[in-house]
């Protein structure tokens, strides 16, 4: 693994941890998430940054790790960055609660 890819994976794990910490502190329930868009928008920024990190991974690397949906992560980054008003809170919540914990575990395993 190249240093740039290792760094990208470490940053992905870090952004996943920041998102999870924000969830635990500010909106442990979906209702709280819907009520507080200020912190919800912060989660979208973490997801966008994860997509930026994925851009630092080579095509060979992503091809060798098909267990992660790298293309979808990049796509979500593009939606948040370029069509923010089109970001569906249901999708952000699902990414936060389901996808980021899995992504973090997978990236940690790859780093080992």
C-alpha positions in Angstrom: 0.0 0.0 0.0 1.3 3.4 -0.9 1.8 6.1 1.7 -0.9 8.3 0.1 -3.4 5.4 0.3 -2.5 4.6 3.9 -3.0 8.3 4.8 -6.3 8.4 3.0 -7.6 5.3 4.9 -6.4 6.7 8.2 -8.2 10.0 7.4 -11.4 8.0 6.5 -11.3 6.2 9.8 -10.8 9.6 11.6 -13.8 11.2 9.8 -15.9 8.2 10.6 -15.0 8.5 14.3 -15.7 12.2 14.3 -19.2 11.6 12.8 -19.9 8.9 15.3 -18.8 11.1 18.2 -21.1 13.9 16.9 -24.0 11.5 16.6 -23.5 10.2 20.2 -23.3 13.8 21.6 -25.8 15.6 19.6 -28.4 13.3 18.1 -28.6 9.7 19.4 -32.0 9.4 17.8 -33.3 10.2 14.3 -35.8 12.7 15.8 -32.9 14.7 17.3 -31.1 14.6 14.0 -34.1 16.0 12.2 -34.5 18.7 14.8 -30.9 19.9 14.7 -29.8 20.6 11.1 -26.7 22.5 12.3 -25.0 19.3 13.5 -26.6 17.3 10.7 -24.9 19.5 8.2 -21.6 18.8 10.0 -22.2 15.1 9.4 -22.7 15.8 5.7 -19.3 17.6 5.7 -17.6 14.6 7.3 -19.2 12.4 4.6 -18.0 14.8 1.9 -14.4 14.7 3.4 -14.5 10.9 3.3 -15.3 11.1 -0.4 -12.3 13.5 -0.9 -10.1 10.8 0.8 -11.4 8.2 -1.6 -10.2 10.3 -4.4 -6.6 9.7 -3.1 -7.0 6.0 -3.6 -5.7 4.5 -6.9 -7.9 2.5 -9.2 -5.7 -0.5 -8.5 -6.3 -0.1 -4.8 -10.1 0.3 -5.1 -10.2 -2.7 -7.5 -8.4 -4.8 -5.0 -10.9 -3.9 -2.3 -14.3 -4.4 -3.8 -15.9 -4.9 -0.4 -16.2 -1.1 -0.2 -18.5 0.7 -2.5 -15.9 3.4 -3.4 -17.9 4.7 -6.4 -20.9 5.3 -4.2 -18.8 7.2 -1.7 -17.4 9.4 -4.4 -20.9 9.9 -5.7 -22.2 11.0 -2.3 -19.3 13.4 -2.0 -20.3 15.0 -5.4 -23.9 15.4 -4.3 -23.0 17.1 -1.1 -20.4 19.3 -2.7 -22.4 20.3 -5.8 -26.1 19.8 -5.1 -26.3 20.3 -1.4 -30.0 21.2 -1.4 -30.6 17.8 -3.0 -29.1 15.9 -0.1 -31.7 13.6 1.4 -31.6 13.6 5.2 -32.8 9.9 5.1 -29.7 9.0 3.2 -27.4 11.0 5.5 -28.9 9.3 8.5 -28.5 5.8 6.9 -24.9 6.6 6.0 -24.2 7.8 9.5 -25.9 4.9 11.3 -25.1 2.0 9.0 -22.5 2.7 6.4 -19.8 4.7 8.3 -19.4 2.1 11.1 -18.9 -0.6 8.5 -16.6 1.6 6.4 -14.5 2.3 9.5 -14.2 -1.4 10.4 -13.2 -2.3 6.8 -10.6 0.5 6.5 -9.1 -0.6 9.8 -8.9 -4.1 8.6 -7.2 -3.1 5.4 -4.7 -1.0 7.3 -3.7 -4.0 9.3 
